[in-house]
Amino acid sequence: MKKYGILDNITSPADLRGLSYDTLGVLCAALRAFIVDSVSRTGGHLASNLGVVELAVALEREFDSSRDRIIYDVGHQSYIHKILTGRRDRFATLRQYGGLSGFMKPEESVADPCVTGHASNSVSVALGMAHARTLKNQKYHVVAVIGDGALTGGMAYEALSSAGTSGEPLLVVLNDNNMSIAKNVGGLSRHLSRLRVSPRYLHAKARVKGRLARIPGGDAISRAISRCKARLKRLLLPTSLFEQMGFTYLGPVDGHDLKSVCELLAQAKKMKKPVLLHVMTQKGRGYVPSEREPEKYHGVSPFDPLTGVFQGSKKEDFSASFGRELCAFAEKDARICAITAAMPSGTGLTRFFQRFPDRFFDVGIAEEHAVAMAAGMAAQGLVPVVAMYSTFLQRAYDQLVHDVAIEHLHVVFCVDRAGIVGADGATHNGVLDVAFLRSIPGVKIFCPSNFAELRSMMSHALYHETGPVAIRYPRGGEGAFRTDASHGALVRVREAAGYEVTLVTHGVLVNEVIGAAEVLAEKGVRAQVYKVNEISPALDEALDEQAADLSGRVVVVEDVVDSGSLGEWVAARRDGQTERLNTGDRFLPHGSVGELYHHCGLDAAGIAAFVMNNQQGKEDGLG
C-alpha cells in the first residue's frame, strides 16, 4: 500500500488539533496526492475537492463534525471531509457498487448530517438544523459550505434571506472559486476589507466591547459607536448583499491560507448570530492538469495521474449526439434557442454555444427560471429547447405545469440522464421523470433508443408538435439496436411465431429486452418484443390497434419507478394479464449501470428469469 506520510497517522479530526500550521500544510499536500491517486483509479469529482483541501482541514480542526453539523452543498467536494472522518480506507470503493458514496450520506458516518447531491439547498437545511437546536435547547454549531456556482440557484437566496433575519447562530462559508460576488470599489474598499478580516481587528473589537460592557452606560456607548460606524460605512461603501440580508460578512480571505481560515472560523464560532465567511479558492489546485482545465477535471473517469490522460477512448454519447443534431437544426432555423442550467458541457451544448452564442442561454443553477424563461420565448414565437438532467428537471415541476403546459406552449425538453445513471447514486438516477411528466396534461414523452431515433424524434418534436414535448435519453452511448424504429407510438422490433409472452419496453433498455427474448428462446419460451416510442394519447390508439396481438401475457420492462410508470398505463388500457418489471418504488444505490440493471433484475438474464419464474407459477396454478 502506498504511503502518504503524515496522512497515514490521521485517524480522526481530533488528530488535527495538536498540529502546527506548518505540519497542517504538509498534511494538505498529502491529501491532494491521495485524492489524485485515488480518483485516478475510481473516477469521481476531482477539481472541486482539490480546491477545498485547506478549507476542509480548517473546518475539521475548528469544529467537531461528530456533533457539529457541517453541510457541503452538492457534496461533490466532501472527499476531504470523508477522509478525515474515518473513511480513507474505503476510498478504493468510491462510487462503486456497495462502496463509498461520492456525496454526503448519513448511513456512512455520523459526520454526514444529511444526504447531498443537488445544489443550493445547504443553507435551508442548515437553518432548519439551527432552529431544531434552539427549540431543543441543545448546543452545537451549524455550518453550510456553499460554492459560488450553487449560489446561482434562487433557493440559496431564499434561505439566506430567512437565515439572516432569524437571529440563529449559523455560519455560511462561501467557497468562491470563480467569481467575485460583490464588486470592490477603490483602494479604501480594499483597505477596509483587509481590516475587516484581520483577526487582530476582530480581537480588538471584542476587547473594546467587553470593557465597555463593564462600565456604567457602556452598552449605550457601544451601540452609538456601532451606529456611527455603520453610517460611515454606508456613506463610503456599497453595503454587501449579505449584510443587507442580516449576516455579519467576513472576507474575502485566501482559502489556501490555512492559518487565516482557521482564525476566522474560530472568530465566527464566537459570534452568536448569522455569519457569512467569504473564502477565495482555486478549483483544481495542486494538480497541474486540473488547474489548467478545471471544468474538464470536475467529474472524471479513471486517468493516468502522471499525465492526466484519461483511460480508454471516449465514445460518442447521447448528450454529444443531441448537441450535434441541435446545431444542424439551428443552422436552418433561427427560431431555435438552447437553454441549460449550469450544464453546457454535460448536456452536449458546448458546440451550440460556440456556433450560436446569441441563441444560447446558460442561466446557472436555476432550473425554475430556465423553464419559465423558455415559456416566455415560446409565447413570442421562438422554439426553445431546454436541456437538463432528469433529476434536475424535477426542480422545475411547477413551471412545467404553470408556465408551459397550461398554455400549451411549444417547449422541447431534452431530458438527459434519464433512467438508471449509475455511480452518482440516488440523487442522480433519473427514475422519476416518466411519472412526473406523465402527470402533466398535454406533455408528450418521446423515448429514443439510439442516435438515429433521437434525430428523428427531435425533428418531429421541433416541427410537428405544437405543445410541450419531452425527449428522454440516458447517460452514455447507444447499444446494439441501431435500427431507426421511431415511426409510430408502438413498434414491434422482434417477432416470434406462436409467441407465449410479449415484452414491452422503451429507450435503450430495448437492448436488454431483446437479449432476454433470445435467452428465453434458448429455454423454449417464445417472446416477441414491442418498443414504445411515444408516451402520449397516441399510445392509447396504438394499444387499441394492436389489441389482438397483445391479447396474451404482457410484461412491461422499464428502468423507472413503478408508480406512474408506462406499465401502469398499459395495464389500465388492456384487459389481459399485464406484469411490470421496473426499479420498484425505491431509491437505488450507486454503482455501474450494468450492476444496477442486475440489482433490479433488468439485465437480460434478470428479465428472462422474471418471465420464467412467473411462467412456472402460472403452470403450477400459482399465478
C-alpha positions in Angstrom: 0.0 0.0 0.0 1.3 3.4 -0.9 2.4 5.6 2.0 1.2 9.2 2.4 3.4 10.4 5.2 1.6 12.3 7.9 -1.8 11.4 6.5 -1.2 7.8 7.5 -1.3 8.9 11.1 -4.5 10.8 10.9 -7.5 8.7 12.1 -9.9 11.4 13.1 -10.4 15.2 13.2 -9.1 15.2 16.8 -5.6 14.4 15.4 -5.5 17.8 13.6 -5.9 19.9 16.7 -2.4 19.4 18.1 -0.6 20.1 14.8 1.2 23.3 13.9 0.1 25.2 10.8 3.3 24.2 9.0 2.5 20.5 9.7 -1.0 21.0 8.5 0.4 22.4 5.3 2.3 19.2 4.8 -0.9 17.3 5.5 -2.7 19.3 2.8 -0.1 18.3 0.3 -0.5 14.6 1.3 -4.3 14.9 1.0 -4.0 16.2 -2.5 -1.7 13.4 -3.5 -4.1 10.9 -2.1 -7.1 12.4 -3.8 -5.3 12.4 -7.2 -4.1 8.8 -6.8 -7.5 7.5 -5.6 -9.8 9.3 -8.1 -7.4 8.4 -10.9 -8.4 4.8 -10.3 -12.1 5.1 -9.4 -13.2 8.2 -11.2 -15.1 10.9 -9.4 -15.1 14.6 -8.7 -11.5 15.8 -8.7 -11.1 19.6 -9.3 -13.7 20.6 -6.7 -12.1 18.5 -4.0 -8.6 19.7 -4.7 -9.8 23.3 -4.4 -11.2 22.9 -0.8 -8.4 21.0 0.9 -7.3 23.8 3.3 -10.9 24.8 3.9 -12.0 21.3 4.7 -9.0 20.7 7.0 -9.7 24.0 8.8 -13.4 23.1 9.3 -12.5 19.7 10.8 -9.9 21.3 13.0 -12.1 24.1 14.3 -15.4 22.2 14.6 -16.3 18.8 15.9 -18.0 17.1 12.9 -19.2 14.2 15.1 -21.5 16.7 16.9 -21.5 20.0 14.9 -23.4 19.9 11.6 -21.2 20.7 8.6 -23.2 20.6 5.3 -21.3 20.6 2.0 -23.7 22.0 -0.7 -24.0 19.4 -3.5 -21.4 17.3 -1.6 -19.2 16.5 -4.6 -16.4 18.4 -2.7 -16.7 16.4 0.5 -13.9 13.9 -0.1 -11.5 15.5 2.3 -14.3 15.5 4.9 -14.8 11.8 4.3 -11.1 11.0 4.5 -10.6 12.9 7.8 -13.7 11.3 9.4 -12.5 7.7 9.2 -13.3 6.6 5.7 -9.9 6.8 4.0 -9.5 3.0 3.9 -12.7 2.7 1.8 -11.7 5.2 -0.9 -10.8 2.3 -3.3 -14.6 1.6 -3.4 -15.6 5.3 -4.1 -18.7 5.4 -6.3 -18.5 1.6 -6.7 -21.5 -0.8 -6.1 -21.7 -1.4 -2.4 -18.9 1.1 -1.7 -18.4 4.6 -0.6 -20.8 7.3 -1.9 -19.4 10.2 -3.9 -21.6 12.5 -1.8 -22.5 13.0 1.8 -24.5 10.1 3.2 -25.6 9.7 6.9 -25.6 5.9 6.5 -21.8 6.1 6.2 -21.0 8.3 9.2 -22.4 10.4 11.9 -20.2 13.2 10.5 -22.5 13.4 7.4 -25.6 15.3 8.6 -27.7 14.8 5.5 -27.9 13.4 2.0 -26.5 15.7 -0.6 -26.2 15.6 -4.4 -28.2 18.6 -5.7 -27.2 22.2 -5.4 -28.4 25.3 -3.5 -30.2 23.6 -0.5 -27.4 23.7 2.1 -28.4 27.0 3.8 -32.0 25.9 4.0 -31.1 22.6 5.7 -28.6 24.3 8.0 -31.2 26.8 9.1 -33.6 24.0 9.9 -31.0 22.3 12.0 -30.2 25.6 13.8 -33.9 26.1 14.6 -34.1 22.5 15.9 -31.0 23.1 18.1 -32.6 26.2 19.6 -36.0 24.6 20.2 -34.5 21.6 21.8 -32.0 23.7 23.9 -29.0 21.9 22.5 -25.5 23.1 21.9 -23.7 22.5 18.6 -22.5 24.6 15.7 -24.2 24.6 12.2 -22.1 25.3 9.1 -23.2 25.4 5.5 -20.4 25.3 2.8 -21.8 26.6 -0.4 -19.9 27.4 -3.7 -20.4 30.4 -5.9 -21.9 28.1 -8.5 -24.5 26.8 -6.1 -25.2 30.4 -5.2 -26.7 30.9 -8.6 -29.7 28.9 -7.5 -32.6 31.0 -6.3 -33.3 28.7 -3.4 -30.0 29.8 -1.8 -31.1 33.4 -1.7 -34.5 32.5 -0.2 -32.6 30.7 2.5 -30.0 33.5 3.1 -32.9 36.0 3.4 -34.6 33.8 6.0 -31.4 32.9 7.8 -30.0 36.4 8.0 -33.1 37.7 9.9 -33.5 34.6 12.0 -31.0 35.5 14.7 -29.8 31.9 14.8 -26.1 31.4 15.3 -25.2 30.0 11.9 -22.1 30.1 9.7 -22.3 30.1 5.9 -19.0 29.6 4.2 -19.0 30.9 0.7 -16.4 28.9 -1.3 -15.8 31.3 -4.2 -13.5 29.7 -6.8 -14.6 31.6 -9.9 -16.2 35.0 -9.4 -16.5 37.9 -7.1 -19.9 38.2 -5.5 -19.7 42.0 -4.9 -17.6 44.5 -6.8 -14.9 46.2 -4.7 -14.7 49.9 -5.2 -11.3 51.7 -4.9 -8.4 51.5 -2.5 -10.5 52.4 0.5 -12.7 49.4 -0.1 -9.7 47.1 -0.3 -8.2 48.5 2.8 -11.4 48.1 4.8 -11.8 44.6 3.5 -8.4 43.7 4.8 -9.1 45.4 8.1 -12.4 43.6 8.4 -11.0 40.2 8.1 -8.0 40.8 10.3 -8.1 38.6 13.4 -6.3 41.3 15.2 -9.1 43.7 14.4 -11.7 41.2 15.5 -9.9 40.5 18.8 -9.6 44.2 19.4 -13.3 44.8 18.6 -14.3 42.1 21.1 -12.0 43.5 23.8 -13.4 47.0 23.4 -17.0 45.7 23.6 -16.1 43.7 26.7 -14.6 46.7 28.5 -17.4 49.0 27.6 -19.9 46.5 28.9 -18.3 46.7 32.4 -18.7 50.5 32.8 -21.9 52.4 33.6 -23.6 53.4 30.3 -21.1 51.3 28.3 -23.7 49.4 26.4 -25.2 52.7 25.1 -21.7 53.9 24.1 -21.1 50.6 22.3 -24.4 50.9 20.4 -23.7 54.5 19.5 -20.2 53.6 18.1 -21.7 50.7 16.1 -24.4 53.0 14.6 -21.8 55.7 13.7 -19.5 53.1 12.1 -22.5 51.6 10.1 -23.5 55.1 8.8 -19.9 55.9 7.8 -19.6 52.5 6.0 -22.9 53.1 4.2 -21.7 56.5 3.0 -18.3 55.3 1.8 -19.1 51.8 0.5 -21.9 49.9 -1.1 -23.4 47.6 1.5 -22.8 43.9 0.7 -25.8 41.8 -0.3 -25.2 39.5 2.6 -25.1 42.3 5.1 -28.4 43.6 3.8 -29.8 40.1 4.4 -28.7 40.3 8.1 -25.4 38.5 8.0 -22.1 39.6 9.5 -19.8 39.4 6.5 -16.2 38.3 6.9 -13.9 38.3 3.9 -12.8 37.7 1.3 -9.9 35.6 2.6 -7.4 33.4 0.8 -8.9 29.9 1.2 -5.4 28.3 0.8 -4.0 30.4 3.7 -4.8 27.7 6.3 -3.9 29.9 9.3 -6.1 32.8 8.3 -9.0 30.5 7.6 -8.7 28.7 10.9 -8.5 32.1 12.8 -11.6 33.4 11.1 -13.5 30.2 11.7 -12.6 30.4 15.4 -13.9 34.0 15.4 -17.1 33.1 13.6 -17.8 30.4 16.2 -17.9 33.0 18.9 -20.4 35.2 17.2 -23.9 34.3 18.3 -25.6 35.4 15.1 -25.6 34.6 11.4 -22.2 35.0 9.9 -21.0 34.6 6.3 -17.3 33.9 5.6 -16.2 34.6 2.1 -13.4 32.2 1.1 -11.5 32.5 -2.2 -10.2 29.2 -3.6 -8.7 27.8 -6.8 -10.5 24.9 -8.3 -8.2 22.0 -9.1 -5.4 23.4 -7.0 -2.2 21.4 -6.7 -2.6 19.2 -9.8 -1.5 20.9 -13.0 -3.9 19.4 -15.4 -6.9 20.3 -13.3 -5.6 23.8 -12.6 -5.4 24.4 -16.3 -8.8 22.9 -17.2 -10.9 22.7 -14.0 -14.1 22.1 -15.9 -12.6 19.1 -17.8 -11.4 17.6 -14.5 -14.6 18.4 -12.5 -16.1 14.9 -12.8 -13.6 12.4 -14.3 -13.4 8.8 -15.4 -10.1 6.9 -14.5 -7.0 8.6 -15.7 -3.2 8.4 -15.6 -2.2 10.6 -12.6 1.2 11.3 -14.1 -0.1 12.7 -17.3 -3.7 13.5 -16.7 -4.7 11.5 -19.8 -8.0 9.6 -19.4 -8.0 5.9 -19.9 -9.7 4.5 -23.0 -11.1 6.4 -25.9 -14.3 8.3 -25.3 -17.2 7.2 -27.5 -20.0 9.5 -28.6 -22.8 9.5 -26.2 -26.4 10.7 -26.3 -25.5 14.1 -25.0 -23.0 14.7 -27.8 -25.4 13.3 -30.4 -28.1 15.7 -29.2 -25.8 18.7 -29.3 -24.6 17.9 -32.8 -28.2 17.4 -34.1 -29.5 20.5 -32.5 -26.7 22.5 -34.2 -27.8 21.1 -37.5 -31.5 22.1 -36.9 -30.5 25.6 -35.6 -28.4 26.2 -38.7 -31.6 26.1 -40.8 -34.0 27.6 -38.3 -33.2 30.9 -36.5 -36.1 30.4 -34.1 -34.3 27.5 -32.3 -32.7 28.5 -29.0 -30.9 26.4 -26.4 -31.3 26.8 -22.6 -29.4 24.9 -19.9 -28.9 25.3 -16.2 -25.1 25.4 -15.5 -24.5 22.2 -17.5 -23.5 23.3 -21.1 -20.8 20.6 -21.5 -22.7 17.9 -19.5 -25.7 18.3 -21.8 -23.7 18.5 -25.0 -24.3 22.2 -25.7 -20.8 23.4 -25.9 -20.8 23.2 -29.7 -24.1 25.1 -29.9 -22.7 27.9 -27.7 -19.7 28.2 -29.9 -21.7 28.4 -33.1 -24.8 30.3 -31.9 -23.8 32.3 -28.9 -26.7 34.7 -29.3 -29.2 31.9 -29.1 -27.6 30.0 -26.2 -28.6 30.7 -22.6 -27.0 29.3 -19.5 -28.9 30.6 -16.5 -26.8 29.0 -13.8 -28.3 26.5 -11.3 -31.8 28.0 -11.8 -34.0 25.3 -13.4 -37.2 27.0 -12.4 -36.1 30.2 -14.1 -34.9 28.3 -17.2 -38.3 26.7 -17.8 -40.3 29.9 -17.1 -38.0 31.8 -19.5 -38.5 29.1 -22.1 -42.2 29.7 -21.8 -41.8 33.4 -22.4 -39.7 32.6 -25.5 -42.3 30.2 -26.8 -45.1 32.6 -26.2 -43.3 35.1 -28.5 -42.7 32.7 -31.4 -39.3 31.2 -30.7 -38.7 27.4 -30.3 -36.8 26.9 -27.1 -35.0 23.7 -26.4 -34.4 23.1 -22.7 -31.6 20.6 -22.0 -31.4 19.3 -18.4 -30.7 16.2 -16.5 -33.8 14.3 -15.5 -33.2 14.8 -11.7 -32.5 18.5 -12.1 -35.7 19.0 -14.1 -37.6 17.8 -11.0 -36.9 21.3 -9.5 -39.0 22.9 -12.3 -42.2 20.9 -12.0 -44.3 23.9 -11.1 -43.0 25.8 -14.1 -43.7 22.9 -16.3 -47.3 23.0 -15.2 -48.0 26.6 -14.6 -45.9 28.4 -17.3 -45.8 25.8 -20.1 -48.5 23.1 -20.0 -51.5 25.2 -19.0 -50.8 27.5 -22.0 -49.9 24.5 -24.2 -46.7 26.3 -25.2 -44.2 24.6 -27.6 -41.2 24.0 -25.5 -39.0 21.0 -26.2 -37.4 19.4 -23.1 -34.4 17.2 -23.8 -34.1 15.2 -20.7 -30.6 13.9 -20.3 -29.5 11.2 -17.8 -33.0 9.6 -17.9 -33.3 6.1 -16.3 -30.6 4.5 -14.3 -27.4 6.6 -14.4 -25.0 4.7 -12.1 -22.2 5.9 -10.0 -23.7 9.2 -8.7 -26.5 7.2 -7.0 -29.9 8.0 -5.7 -29.7 11.8 -6.2 -28.9 11.4 -9.9 -30.7 8.3 -11.1 -33.5 9.6 -13.5 -36.2 7.1 -12.5 -38.9 9.6 -11.7 -39.3 11.6 -14.9 -41.8 9.3 -16.7 -44.1 9.6 -13.6 -43.9 13.3 -13.1 -44.1 14.2 -16.8 -47.0 11.7 -17.3 -48.9 13.5 -14.6 -49.0 16.8 -16.5 -51.8 17.1 -19.1 -50.6 17.7 -22.6 -47.0 16.7 -22.2 -45.8 14.1 -24.7 -42.8 11.9 -23.9 -40.6 10.5 -26.6 -38.2 7.7 -25.9 -35.3 7.1 -28.4 -33.2 4.0 -28.1 -30.3 5.1 -30.4 -28.9 8.2 -32.1 -30.9 7.7 -35.3 -34.1 7.7 -33.3 -33.0 10.7 -31.3 -32.5 12.7 -34.6 -36.0 11.6 -35.9 -37.7 12.4 -32.6 -36.0 15.8 -32.3 -37.2 16.7 -35.8 -40.7 15.6 -35.0 -40.7 17.5 -31.7 -39.4 20.7 -33.3 -41.6 20.8 -36.4 -44.7 18.6 -35.9 -45.7 19.4 -32.4 -47.4 22.5 -31.0 -47.3 21.9 -27.3 -44.7 20.7 -24.7 -42.6 17.7 -25.6 -40.0 15.8 -23.6 -37.4 13.6 -25.2 -35.8 11.4 -22.6 -32.4 9.6 -23.1 -29.8 8.0 -20.9 -26.3 8.8 -20.0 -23.8 7.0 -22.2 -24.0 5.6 -25.7 -26.3 3.5 -27.8 -26.4 -0.3 -27.7 -26.6 -2.9 -30.4 -30.1 -2.0 -31.5 -29.4 0.7 -34.2 -32.5 0.5 -36.4 -34.5 3.7 -36.7 -37.8 2.3 -35.5 -39.1 5.7 -34.4 -42.2 5.6 -36.6 -45.3 5.1 -34.6 -46.0 5.2 -30.9 -45.7 1.4 -30.5 -43.5 -0.7 -32.8 -42.7 -4.4 -32.8 -38.9 -4.9 -33.0 -38.8 -8.7 -32.6 -41.2 -11.2 -33.9 -41.8 -14.7 -32.6 -44.2 -17.1 -34.3 -46.5 -18.6 -31.8 -45.3 -16.3 -29.1 -46.2 -17.0 -25.4 -45.3 -13.6 -24.0 -44.9 -10.1 -25.2 -42.2 -7.9 -23.8 -42.8 -4.2 -23.9 -40.2 -1.5 -23.1 -38.8 1.9 -24.2 -35.5 3.6 -24.7 -32.1 1.8 -24.6 -33.5 -0.9 -22.3 -34.7 -2.4 -25.6 -31.2 -4.0 -25.9 -31.6 -5.9 -22.6 -35.2 -6.9 -23.5 -34.2 -8.3 -26.9 -31.3 -10.1 -25.2 -33.9 -11.6 -22.7 -36.1 -12.8 -25.6 -33.1 -14.6 -27.0 -32.3 -16.2 -23.6 -36.0 -17.3 -23.4 -35.9 -18.8 -26.9 -33.0 -21.0 -25.7 -35.2 -22.1 -22.9 -38.1 -22.9 -25.2 -40.2 -19.8 -24.4 -41.2 -17.7 -27.4 -41.2 -14.0 -26.8 -42.0 -11.0 -29.1 -40.8 -7.5 -28.3 -42.5 -4.2 -28.7 -40.9 -0.8 -28.2 -42.8 2.3 -27.1 -41.6 5.4 -28.8 -44.2 7.9 -27.5 -45.9 8.0 -24.2 -49.0 10.1 -25.1 -52.6 9.7 -26.2 -51.1 8.3 -29.5 -50.1 5.2 -27.4 -53.7 4.6 -26.4 -54.6 4.4 -30.1 -51.7 2.1 -30.8 -52.6 -0.2 -28.0 -56.2 -0.4 -29.3 -55.0 -1.1 -32.8 -52.6 -3.8 -31.5 -55.1 -5.3 -29.1 -55.3 -8.6 -30.8 -51.5 -9.0 -30.9 -51.3 -8.0 -27.3 -54.1 -10.2 -26.1 -51.9 -12.7 -24.1 -49.4 -12.2 -21.4 -47.6 -8.9 -21.5 -44.5 -7.9 -19.4 -43.6 -4.2 -19.4 -39.9 -3.6 -18.6 -38.6 -0.2 -17.5 -35.8 1.4 -15.6 -38.1 3.8 -13.7 -40.2 3.6 -10.5 -43.4 1.6 -10.6 -45.8 4.3 -9.6 -46.6 6.4 -12.6 -44.8 4.0 -15.0 -45.6 3.1 -18.5 -46.5 -0.3 -17.1 -49.3 1.3 -15.1 -50.5 3.0 -18.3 -50.5 -0.3 -20.3 -52.2 -2.3 -17.5 -55.0 0.3 -17.3 -55.6 0.2 -21.0 -55.9 -3.5 -21.6 -57.9 -6.4 -20.1 -55.2 -9.1 -20.3 -52.6 -10.1 -17.9 -50.0 -7.3 -17.5 -46.9 -7.7 -15.4 -44.5 -4.9 -14.5 -40.7 -5.3 -14.1 -39.0 -2.0 -13.1 -36.9 -0.4 -10.4 -39.7 -0.6 -7.9 -40.8 2.2 -5.6 -37.4 2.8 -4.0 -34.3 4.8 -4.5 -31.3 2.9 -5.9 -27.7 2.7 -4.6 -24.7 3.8 -6.6 -22.8 1.5 -8.9 -22.3 1.0 -12.6 -25.4 0.9 -14.9 -24.8 -2.8 -15.5 -24.6 -3.5 -11.8 -27.8 -1.6 -11.1 -29.6 -3.4 -14.0 -28.6 -6.6 -12.4 -29.5 -5.3 -8.9 -33.1 -4.6 -10.2 -33.3 -7.7 -12.4 -33.4 -5.5 -15.5 -30.5 -7.1 -17.4 -31.2 -9.8 -20.0 -30.7 -12.6 -17.6 -32.9 -11.0 -14.9 -35.7 -10.2 -17.3 -35.7 -13.8 -18.6 -35.7 -15.2 -15.1 -38.7 -13.0 -14.2 -40.6 -14.3 -17.2 -39.6 -17.9 -16.5 -40.4 -17.7 -12.7 -43.8 -16.2 -13.4 -44.4 -18.7 -16.2 -43.7 -21.6 -13.9 -46.0 -20.1 -11.3 -48.8 -20.0 -13.8 -48.2 -23.5 -14.9 -48.3 -24.7 -11.2 -51.5 -22.8 -10.7 -49.8 -20.2 -8.5 -50.1 -17.2 -10.9 
